[in-house]
Amino acid sequence: MTNREVVITAANTVELVESPLDINLGRSDVLIETEASYISAGTELANYTGLEPQTREPGSWCAYPWRPGYANVGHVLRTGQGVDRVKEEIESSPLESTTRTSSSTSQLRMPRL
């Protein structure tokens, strides 16, 4: 399986990067195929346009190349052995374990249901 991920490589420059997806789900993990991803018009737009000065500081949280995104909605592809019920569509957030990027798949650790 291949993962596609949005990467901002420089000011006003975006690439779609493909990489192999290693699917090792833990007992409470869920693999989600992204239907839609949210990129904010605030912080992430400032990083994309280069208005955020830290984009040019190596080692900073938003230095180029930078992977935007922190929320997505998608369809469950697989679940870990400990997940016995889950909604067909899940909205992930940075409050739980996610890739926190705009990518074609996300791995999310489910809270106890």
N, C-alpha and C positions, 0 to 999 in steps of 0.2 A: 504494500500500500504506500502511496506517495502523499506527502503533506505539501500544500502550497501555502506560502506565507508572504505577507506584505512586508517589505523592508525599505525604509527610507535610507538611501545611501549617501545623499547630499541634499543641500537645500533645493527644494522643488524637483527632486528626483526620486521616483519610486520604482522598485523592481518587484516582480513576483518570483520568489525563489522556491524551487522544488527540492525536496529532500526525502529520503526514505523514512518511513514511519515505523519505529520500533514499538510494537504493541505488547507490552508486558503489564497487564492489568493487575493491580493489587485486589484483595478481597472486596474492598468497598469502592473501587474505581469504576467509572463509566466512561466509555469512549464515545464522543459526540461528533457527528459530521455537521459542520457549520452550515447553516442556511443563510444567516445574516450576521454581520459583525459591525459593531459600533466604533467609530473613530470620532473623538470629540472635536468640536469646532474651537475649543479653547487651547488647552495645553498641546494637544497633538497637532493642531494646525500651526501653532507657533513653532513647533519642532520641524514640521514639514517645510515651512517657508524659511526657516533659519533665523527667525526673530528671537528665538531663545538662544542667548549667548553660549550656554553650556553645550550646545550641539557641536561646538568646535573645540571643546575641552576633552582630550582623550581621557577615558576612564570615568567621565561623568555619567549619570544615570540615563542621559538622552544623547550621548555622543553617537555620531554616525559611524557605522551603520546602526540604525535604530529600528526596533520592531514595535510598531504602534498597536493599539487596541487593548481593551480590557474587559469587554463584554461581548457575548455572542449568544445566538439562539440556534439550536439545531436539533437533529434527530439522533436518537440513541442507536449506535451501531452494535455495541457489545457492553456487557456488564461483568464485573468481577463476581466470583462465586458467592460472596456475602451479600450481594445486592439482590433482594428478592422481589422488590417492586419499585417501579420508577415511572414517572410520567413519560409519555412519548416524546414530548418536547421539553427541553430544560433551558432556562436562561442562566448562564454562569456569570459570576461576578468575581472581582479580585479578593473577596472575603474568604474564598475557599481555594483549594489547590487547582489552578488552571494554568494554561500556557500564558495567559494574559496578553496574547497577541492576536492580530487579525490573521488567522490561519484557517485552512480547510478542515482541520480536526482539532479537538481539545480533549484532554484527559482531565476528568474532574473527580475528586474524592467526595463521595456522598456522605452526608451526615447520617447518623443512625435514624432510621425511619420507624 
